Amino acid sequence: MLAGAEVNFMRSLAPLQKFDRVTRIVTWDEEYFYLGGVTI
């Protein structure tokens, strides 16, 4: 289950353009874990 997400792109994507997202776990607590990542 996902509690929330925010993704900001530095430049526009064309409709249906493919992209890769690389994520990692930054930290966690008793209830959630927090992800950080980059889009390449």
Secondary structure, 3 states (H helix, E strand, C coil): CCCCCCCCCCCCCCCCCCCCEEEEEEEECCCCEEEEEEEC
